[in-house]
Amino acid sequence: MLTKTERLFLQAVAAAVRDREVSWQGGVAAGEWQELFVLAGQHKLLPMVLEAVYHCTAFHSLSQQERKLYQKQAAMQVLMQTIRTQEYGNLLEFLKKEGLHPLTVKGIVCRRLYPQPELRISADEDMLILPQERERYHRELLSYGMHAAHIGEKHKKDVLLEEFSYVSNHSSLRVELHTALFPIKNEPFQGWNTCFIQVWEQDQTVTAGNFNVRTMGATDHLFYLICHMLKHFLHSGF
């Protein structure tokens, strides 16, 4: 059973992805607004949710100080996302000049489909790379101005052999390299990668912001997103 806050959250997100606004007249207490925005933040959707509720009567029942606080938080997130997006475009261009052409998955490829992409926050950007090019990517990312992400002792057991994280020295951009889309030694995912052996031959280039991004073909990417969601469900549930 969904809570009231969860229902409000889904209504706001449904409006945002259609470039609409909610029309709540009232019935949302100050504490419920706080819960709503905390939930939105957890899902990286605070700017989107705020945009959807900003003009409704219920939102303006909050004090001006409270409204400005949420606006400031959302504006800062949008600014940081804009910086990360531009730096990612610069990084792709740098790698291209070095003869490296990763497939970008999730992240910016999906974000460009939103009515206002800059309002959709991403924690990182994901690249699928050829396993034999792993060391070249490592050298070039260090040369570009990134460093390998530090992994705490308590998280080392959760690190996959197919994933490598790098963080920019100049911004909050975080990039994850994947030599496989799914764990190759973990049940029940071992065989899933065989469904995507064709992605390098069926790739496409899409426009995101002011630069081009190489990614999977539309059908492959949609199927991957479904499988990725299923992986999370099997790992930890919804």
N, C-alpha and C positions, 0 to 999 in steps of 0.2 A: 504494500500500500504506500503510495507516494505521500509525502508530507505536503503541507500547504506551500512551504518554501520551494520544494522540488517542482510542484505544479507551476508556480509562478516563474521559476527559472526556465522550464520548458516552453512556456508561453512566450517569454521574452526572446529566447533563442529562435523559436519558430518565426516570430515577427522579424527578427534581425536578418535571418538568411533570405527573407523575401523582401528586404529593404523596406520594411514597414515598422510601425510603432504600435505599442499596446495602448489600450484606452481605459486603463483602470481608473475608476473614479475615486475609490477609497478602499478602506478595509485592509490596508497594509500598515501594520504598526512599525514604529521605528526599529524595534528589535528584529522584526521580520525583514526589513530592508537590509539590515546588517547581515543577517543570515544569507539573504539572497546574494549580496555582493561577495561575501566570503566564498560561497559555492561557485559563483561565476569566476572568481579568481583562481580557485582550485582547478577549474577546467580551462584556464587561459582565455576566458571569454568576458572578462570585466568590461572592456571598452565596447564590445558588441551589445551586451545587456544594457549598459548605461545609455547607449545611443537609442535603444528600443524603448526605454522607459522615461527618457528625459523630459518629454513634453506632457506626460500624462498627469492628471490632477493629483493622483495618489502620491506621486513622487514629490510634488511641491508641498505636500504636508510636512515634509522634513524641513528643518531649519536651513537657512541659507548657508550657514557654516557647515552643516553636514553634507549638503549637496556639493559645496565647493571641495570638500575633502575627497569625495568620490570622483569628482571631475579631475582633480589633481592627480590622483592615483592612475586613472585611466589615461590621461594625457601623457604621463611619464612612460607608461607601458607602450603606448603608440609610438612615442618618440624613440624609445629603445629598439622597438621592433623595426622601425623605419631604418635606423642605423644598421641593424643586423642584416636586413634584407639587402641594402646597398652593398655592404661589405661582402655578402655572399656572392652577389653578382660580380664584384671585383675579383673574388677568389676564383670563381669559375673561369673568368677571362684569363687570369694568371695561369691556371692549370692548362687551359687550352693552348696557350702559347708554349707550354712545356710539353705538349703532345699527350696530355692526359684528358680523357673525356668520360667522366663518371656519369652514371644515370642517377639523377636526383629523384628521390621517392618521398611521398607524403609531403609534409611541410609546405614549402612555397608553391609546389605544384597544385596542391589542394587549395591553398589560401587564395590563389588568384581567381578561383571560382566564386568567391564571396562578393556580394555587391560592393563592399568596402574592404578590400583585402587587408589594409593596414590596421583594421580593428581586430583581426584574428591573430592572436599571439602564438608564436611557436617557441618551444623551449630550445630546439636545436634544428639543424638541417641534416638530412640523411643522404648519404651517397652510397650507391652500389658500385663496387669497383671489381676489377678482375684480380683474382688472388695473386697472380704472378706479378702484379704491379704494386703490391702492398708496400714494398720498401721504397719504391720511387715516390709514392704518395707521401710517405713519412718524411723523406728528405725535402720534397717540395713544400709541404705544409710548414715545416720548420723554417725553410728559406723565406716563405711568405710572411712569417711573423706569427706563427701559432706554436703552441706547445702541447705535448701529450697531457691529457687530463690526469690529475692525481687520483688514485683509487685508495680509499681508506681500507684498513685491514679487515674490518667487519663486512665490507662489500666485495672483497676479492673473490669469494666463493660464488658470487652471482655473475661475475664477468664472463661473457661468452667469448670463445676463441675467434668468432667471426666478427667481432665488433671492436673498433678502436676509436676513442674519443679525443678530440683536439679542441683547444680553446684559444681564441685570439688573444694576443698580447695587447691589443689596442681597443677592443670593445667586448661586449658580452656575447659575441658570436660563438656558438659551439657547434661543431661538426662531428657527426658520427660516420665513420667508414664501415661499410659492411662488405665482407668478401662473400657472404651468402645472405639471403633474405631471412632464412630461418636457421635455428641451431642444427648443426649437422650430426651432433652426438646425443641429442636429447629427444626422448620419446615424448609425445607422439609426432614430433615435427621432422624427423629424419628424412622422410620421403617428400616433404612438401617442396623442397627446392627443385625437384625434377619437373614440377609444373611450370617453372620459370626459366628453363634453359634457353628458351627462344627469345628472351627479352632483348638481348643485344642486337639481334637481327630485325626485331620488330619495334625498334625505338621510334620516338618522335621528338621534335623540338617545339617547345611552346614558349610563348612570351609571358613573362612575369615581370611586372613593373616596366623598367626600361632596358631589360636584357633578355636574352634567350637562354632557355634551360633545356638540356637534353634529359629525357625521361622515358619511361616505358610507354608502349602504345596504350591507348585508352582502355581497351578490354583487359589487357594484362594488369594495368595499374588498378582498375576497379576490383579485379579478382584478388590481387595482392592485398588491397585494403580490407576486403572481406576476410581473408585468411589471417591478416594481422589482428583484426578485431577478435576472431575466434581464438587466436593464440592467447590474447590477454584474458579472454573469458575462461579458457581452460587453466590458465595460470593462477588467476586471482578472482574470477567472477566479475560481475558488474558492480 
